Amino acid sequence: MARCSNAGTPAHAERVALITGASRGLGYTVAEFLARQRWTLILTARHEVPLLEAVKRLQATGASISAVPGDVAHDQHRRDLVAAVRRVGRLDILFNNASELGASPFPALVDFPLDVLRRVFEVNVIAPLALIHTCLPVLKKSRGLVVNITSDASRGGYPGWGGYGSSKAALDLLSKTLANELREAGVGVVAVDPGDLRTQMHQDAFPGQDISDRPLPEVTLPFWAWLEGQDPLRITGQRFEAQGTVWEVPA
């Protein structure tokens, strides 16, 4: 159930987003951007204290914000999220941002611990699909957009990145397939590669290294400002690079 919210959700919210992995990094940056546009937000992250701290900061925007702490890989937590969505009554953007990096320092793919790999796929592939499934009735009603956060690791074949990259490759195909399957229902699905960013997750991928040359997540704001105004069915099925000179990536 929701643990924290500001002064009540509007009876008829105009624009609503559910953002996973929202307590820090890219998820928080997108949440802050949408909050400033007065979107109604349902935010989740695995750890309760950082999530509630993030919501407290975001409440200064005056937006209606609910926090639902928990692990997206758990069925009950996804049910709690959908219950929060149903209380608002619509869903314009489902932002599947929560991701699992896996073992760090990265092992070679042949040495990747299989129990860790299962967790990577559970969070990065199964959880987004399950959340789309459970949110679908409200997404259809709102003619909403699903945004799945991917990575260049899904295409690069980089040594050491095989576990994480293969999960994001699966998410890319999942996104494209769902776009084709859900078009007639009026729901759009896109994949977005935000590029290298100065986040805790990126630091975890490079333990002990200086990543201060990577840009902060705010560098992606022009892309999100553009995406916010798009017709979901006009862009459905596309894969975008939020830091690219040209955002759309050819299929």
C-alpha positions as CSV (number, residue, x, y, z in Angstrom):
1,M,0.0,0.0,0.0
2,A,1.0,3.6,-0.4
3,R,3.1,4.8,2.6
4,C,3.3,8.5,1.9
5,S,1.5,11.1,-0.2
6,N,1.1,14.8,-0.2
7,A,-2.2,16.7,0.2
8,G,-4.5,14.3,-1.5
9,T,-4.7,13.0,-5.1
10,P,-6.9,15.1,-7.3
11,A,-10.3,13.6,-8.0
12,H,-9.7,13.9,-11.7
13,A,-6.0,13.9,-12.3
14,E,-5.1,15.1,-15.8
15,R,-1.8,13.3,-16.3
16,V,-0.5,10.4,-14.2
17,A,2.8,8.6,-14.2
18,L,4.0,5.5,-12.4
19,I,7.8,5.5,-12.1
20,T,9.9,2.6,-10.8
21,G,13.4,3.1,-9.4
22,A,12.3,6.6,-8.5
23,S,14.4,7.4,-5.4
24,R,17.5,8.5,-7.2
25,G,19.3,8.8,-10.5
26,L,17.4,8.9,-13.7
27,G,14.1,7.9,-12.1
28,Y,14.2,10.8,-9.6
29,T,15.2,13.2,-12.4
30,V,12.2,12.2,-14.5
31,A,10.0,12.4,-11.4
32,E,11.1,15.9,-10.6
33,F,10.6,17.0,-14.2
34,L,7.1,15.7,-14.4
35,A,6.3,17.0,-10.9
36,R,7.2,20.5,-12.0
37,Q,4.7,20.0,-14.9
38,R,2.1,19.1,-12.2
39,W,1.8,15.5,-13.2
40,T,0.3,13.2,-10.5
41,L,3.0,10.7,-9.6
42,I,3.1,7.2,-8.1
43,L,6.7,6.5,-7.2
44,T,8.3,3.3,-6.1
45,A,11.8,2.1,-5.2
46,R,13.2,-0.9,-3.2
47,H,14.3,1.0,-0.2
48,E,11.7,2.9,1.8
49,V,13.8,5.6,3.5
50,P,15.4,7.0,0.3
51,L,12.1,6.9,-1.5
52,L,10.3,8.8,1.2
53,E,13.1,11.4,1.3
54,A,12.8,11.8,-2.4
55,V,9.0,12.3,-2.1
56,K,9.5,14.9,0.6
57,R,11.8,16.9,-1.7
58,L,9.4,16.6,-4.6
59,Q,6.4,17.8,-2.6
60,A,7.8,21.3,-2.9
61,T,6.6,21.4,-6.5
62,G,3.0,21.1,-5.3
63,A,2.3,18.0,-7.4
64,S,0.3,15.1,-6.0
65,I,2.8,12.3,-5.2
66,S,2.3,8.9,-3.7
67,A,5.1,6.6,-2.5
68,V,4.8,2.8,-2.7
69,P,8.1,1.2,-1.4
70,G,8.9,-2.3,-2.5
71,D,10.6,-4.6,-4.9
72,V,9.1,-4.7,-8.5
73,A,10.1,-8.4,-8.7
74,H,7.5,-9.3,-6.1
75,D,3.9,-10.0,-7.1
76,Q,2.4,-8.4,-4.1
77,H,4.3,-5.2,-4.6
78,R,3.1,-5.0,-8.2
79,R,-0.5,-5.5,-7.0
80,D,0.0,-2.6,-4.5
81,L,1.2,-0.4,-7.4
82,V,-1.7,-1.2,-9.6
83,A,-4.1,-0.6,-6.6
84,A,-2.5,2.9,-6.3
85,V,-3.0,3.5,-10.0
86,R,-6.6,2.4,-9.8
87,R,-7.2,4.8,-7.0
88,V,-6.1,7.7,-9.3
89,G,-8.1,6.2,-12.1
90,R,-5.8,6.7,-15.1
91,L,-2.2,6.1,-16.2
92,D,-0.6,8.1,-19.0
93,I,3.0,6.9,-18.6
94,L,4.4,3.7,-17.1
95,F,8.1,4.3,-16.6
96,N,9.9,1.0,-16.2
97,N,13.2,2.3,-14.9
98,A,14.1,0.0,-12.0
99,S,17.0,-2.2,-13.0
100,E,19.3,-4.9,-11.5
101,L,23.0,-4.6,-12.5
102,G,24.0,-8.1,-11.2
103,A,27.4,-9.2,-10.1
104,S,30.1,-6.4,-9.7
105,P,32.9,-6.4,-10.6
106,F,31.5,-8.0,-13.7
107,P,32.4,-11.7,-14.4
108,A,32.7,-13.1,-17.8
109,L,29.3,-14.3,-19.1
110,V,30.3,-18.0,-18.9
111,D,31.2,-17.5,-15.2
112,F,28.1,-15.4,-14.3
113,P,26.5,-16.8,-11.2
114,L,23.2,-18.2,-12.4
115,D,21.2,-17.3,-9.3
116,V,22.3,-13.7,-9.8
117,L,21.5,-13.8,-13.5
118,R,18.0,-15.1,-12.6
119,R,17.5,-12.0,-10.4
120,V,18.8,-9.7,-13.2
121,F,16.2,-11.1,-15.6
122,E,13.5,-11.1,-12.9
123,V,13.9,-7.4,-12.4
124,N,14.9,-6.2,-15.8
125,V,12.5,-8.3,-18.0
126,I,9.9,-10.2,-16.0
127,A,8.9,-7.4,-13.7
128,P,8.4,-4.8,-16.5
129,L,6.3,-7.2,-18.4
130,A,4.2,-8.2,-15.4
131,L,3.7,-4.6,-14.5
132,I,2.5,-3.8,-18.0
133,H,0.1,-6.7,-17.8
134,T,-1.4,-5.7,-14.5
135,C,-1.6,-2.0,-15.5
136,L,-3.0,-2.7,-19.0
137,P,-6.7,-2.0,-18.3
138,V,-5.9,1.5,-17.0
139,L,-3.3,2.1,-19.8
140,K,-5.9,1.2,-22.4
141,K,-8.5,3.5,-20.8
142,S,-5.9,6.4,-20.8
143,R,-4.4,5.5,-24.1
144,G,-1.1,5.6,-22.3
145,L,2.6,5.1,-23.0
146,V,5.0,2.5,-21.6
147,V,8.7,3.6,-21.4
148,N,11.2,0.8,-20.9
149,I,14.7,1.9,-19.9
150,T,17.3,0.0,-21.9
151,S,21.0,0.4,-22.5
152,D,23.7,0.3,-25.2
153,A,24.9,-2.8,-23.5
154,S,21.9,-4.6,-25.1
155,R,23.6,-4.2,-28.5
156,G,27.3,-3.9,-27.7
157,G,28.4,-7.4,-26.6
158,Y,30.8,-5.7,-24.2
159,P,33.0,-8.1,-22.2
160,G,31.7,-8.4,-18.7
161,W,28.3,-6.8,-19.5
162,G,26.7,-10.1,-20.8
163,G,24.3,-10.6,-17.9
164,Y,23.0,-7.1,-17.7
165,G,23.2,-6.5,-21.5
166,S,21.3,-9.7,-22.4
167,S,18.5,-8.7,-20.1
168,K,18.2,-5.3,-21.8
169,A,18.3,-7.0,-25.2
170,A,15.4,-9.1,-24.1
171,L,13.6,-5.9,-22.9
172,D,14.2,-4.3,-26.3
173,L,12.5,-7.2,-28.1
174,L,9.8,-7.2,-25.5
175,S,9.2,-3.5,-26.1
176,K,9.0,-3.9,-29.9
177,T,6.7,-6.9,-29.7
178,L,4.3,-5.2,-27.2
179,A,4.2,-2.1,-29.4
180,N,2.9,-4.3,-32.3
181,E,0.5,-6.2,-30.1
182,L,-0.9,-3.2,-28.2
183,R,-1.3,-0.7,-31.0
184,E,-4.9,-1.6,-31.7
185,A,-5.6,-1.1,-27.9
186,G,-4.3,2.4,-28.1
187,V,-1.2,1.8,-25.9
188,G,2.2,2.9,-27.0
189,V,5.5,1.2,-26.0
190,V,9.0,2.6,-26.5
191,A,12.5,1.7,-25.3
192,V,14.8,4.5,-24.2
193,D,18.6,4.3,-23.8
194,P,19.5,7.2,-21.5
195,G,23.3,6.8,-22.2
196,D,26.1,6.8,-19.7
197,L,25.2,8.9,-16.6
198,R,26.8,9.8,-13.3
199,T,24.6,7.6,-11.1
200,Q,25.1,5.2,-8.3
201,M,24.3,2.3,-10.6
202,H,26.9,3.4,-13.1
203,Q,29.4,3.8,-10.3
204,D,28.6,0.2,-9.1
205,A,29.4,-1.0,-12.7
206,F,32.9,0.6,-12.4
207,P,33.9,0.0,-8.7
208,G,36.8,2.2,-7.6
209,Q,36.9,4.2,-10.9
210,D,36.3,7.9,-11.3
211,I,33.1,8.4,-13.3
212,S,33.0,12.2,-12.8
213,D,33.3,12.7,-16.6
214,R,29.8,11.2,-17.1
215,P,27.0,13.7,-17.3
216,L,24.3,13.9,-14.6
217,P,20.9,12.6,-15.4
218,E,19.6,16.1,-16.1
219,V,21.4,16.0,-19.4
220,T,18.4,13.9,-20.7
221,L,15.8,16.5,-19.8
222,P,15.4,17.9,-23.3
223,F,14.5,14.4,-24.5
224,W,11.9,13.9,-21.7
225,A,10.4,17.3,-22.4
226,W,10.0,16.2,-26.1
227,L,8.6,12.8,-25.2
228,E,6.1,14.1,-22.8
229,G,4.3,15.9,-25.7
230,Q,4.2,13.0,-28.1
231,D,1.2,10.9,-29.2
232,P,2.0,7.4,-27.9
233,L,0.8,5.8,-31.1
234,R,3.0,8.0,-33.3
235,I,6.2,6.9,-31.6
236,T,5.2,3.3,-30.5
237,G,7.8,0.6,-31.4
238,Q,10.7,3.0,-31.5
239,R,14.0,2.9,-29.6
240,F,15.4,6.2,-28.5
241,E,18.8,7.5,-27.3
242,A,18.2,10.3,-24.9
243,Q,21.7,11.7,-25.4
244,G,21.9,11.1,-29.1
245,T,22.2,13.9,-31.7
246,V,19.3,12.1,-33.3
247,W,17.0,10.6,-30.6
248,E,15.4,7.9,-32.7
249,V,17.6,4.8,-33.4
250,P,16.9,3.0,-36.7
251,A,15.5,-0.4,-36.3
